[in-house]
Amino acid sequence: MTLISTIVEHKPGVLFRVSNMFRRRGFNIESISVGPTEHPDLARMTIMIRGDEKLAGQVVKQLRKLIDVISVQLLEEEQTVQRELALVKIRVENPEIRREIMDYTNIFRGRIVDVAPNSLIVEITGTPDKMDAFINLIRRFGILELSRTGITALSRGEATIIKTVRAV
């Protein structure tokens, strides 16, 4: 997997233009998260794609051509802090299963955010590997619904993706 961080203008149509570039080129987006940055007129897109360095280079090159894209950076896993959030609704058939799911949730430092007679909703945050491990572990109980945010990430250290920092 390859992780790409982009800073874009925070205005209507930008996400469409970025995703349309992926569609036109036949690149698949594994996950994407978008949100405002410390600068109100800019947004950060964190995009995960499946592919080798050559494909990643092509994606970066195409992103840099888009008018509303300010900056593009390939993120190396060991040089970034990555997080994702998942909400998992799990079937609960009896008190023993409920206790077991709660124990797994505690081990993974998750939280129970909703309790119903026959289900629980668990909130779990962490790396994508942690998300996958938790989901695979509780899959046998019956996942009723699953929603993942996609990865968000920042480079470690003082360096920033925005070369010239605008006044906040």
N, C-alpha and C positions, 0 to 999 in steps of 0.2 A: 504494500500500500504506500502511496505517496501523499503527503500532506502539503497543501499549498495555501499560503496566507496572502490575501489581497486587501489592499485599502482602496476603497472606491468612493465616489461621490454618493452622499446619502440623499438620494432623490428617486422619484418614481421612474421605473423602467430599467434601472441598472441591473437588477437581478434578472430580468427578462433577457437583456442583451448578453449577459454572461452565460446564462443557461442556454440561450439560443446558439452561442458560439460552440458550446459543447455538443449540442444536437447536430449542427451543420457539419462538424468535424467527425462525428461518430464516436466521441469520447463519452464514457459513462461516468456519472457522478455517483460514488458510493455513499457519501454523506456531504451535507453542506450546512453550515450554520452562518447566520448573518445577524449582525447587530450593530448598534451605534458604538462609536469609540469615544475617547476622551475629547475629541473634537466634534462638536454638534453637526458639522456639515460633512463628516466622513463616517463610513461604515466599514467594518471588517468582515470579510468573507473567509471562512476557513473551509476549504474544499478537499475532500479525500477522493483520490482516484486509484484504481487498480492498474498497475502498469510499471514498466521499467523506466530507466533514466531517460531513454530516448523519447518515450511518450510524454514523460513529465516535462522534458525540454520543449516539446512541441506545444504542450498546453500553456506553459509559461510564455512562450513566444507569442502565441495567439492572444492570450490575456493582455499582454502589454500593448497590443495594437488597438484595444478597445478604448474609446474616447473617455469614458468615465472612470477608467482604472488608473489610480494614482501610483500604486506600487505593487509589485508581486515578489513573493519570496518563497522558495522551496524550503520547507522545514525538515530538518533532520531529527529523527526521533530522540536521539540521545541529547540533543541540544534544545529540547523544548519541554514545556510543561503542558500536558494535554489532559483535558477532562471532558467527560460526557455525562449526561444524566439520562436515566431510564426510569420509566414508570411501568411496573409490571403488575397486572391483575392476575392473581393466582387462585385457582379453585381450591377450596378447603372443604374436605368431606367429613372431618371429625376433629376433635380436640387434639389428638396426638399429632395429626398432620399440621394443624395450626401451630403447635408448639415447635415442631421441627422447622417449619418455614420461618418462624420468628427467630429461632436459634441461628439459622443460616443468614438471616438478615442482619443479626447482631455481629456475626463473624465478619461479614462484608461491610460493616459499619453503615448499613442502610437504615431506613426508617419506615415504619408502618404508617402510612398516611391515610388509610381508610380501612375500616373493618365492617364487614357485612356478615350475615349468618353463614353464607357459603363461599365467601371470597375475602381476600386481602389485597390491598394495593400497596406495593413496596416501592419506595423511592431509593434509588441507588446511584451514587456518583463515583467517578473515578476514571481510570484509563479504559480504553476500548477493550483491552484484554480482561480487565476486571469485570466489565459488563458482560462479556461473553462467558466468562467462567461462572458468574452468578446465574445467568440465564440457562446455561447448560445444566447446572446443578439442580435447579428447581423445575426444569421442564417436565420431569416425570410426574409432578403433581397436577399438571395441566395448566398451561398458560392460557387464560381467557382473552387477554389483550396485552399488547406490548407497544410502547411508544418510546423511541430514543431520539434525543435532541440532535445527534451528530456531534462531531468533535469540535471543540474550540481549543485553541492553543496559542501560546506566546513563546517567543525565543527566550532562553535563559539569559541572565546577565543584563547589562545596561543598554545594549544596542536595541534600536527600535526599527520597525519597518518603514516608518515615515522619516525620510531623510531630512527634510526641513520642517521642523515642528512649527505649526501655526499656533498663534495665541489662543488659549482656551477661553 
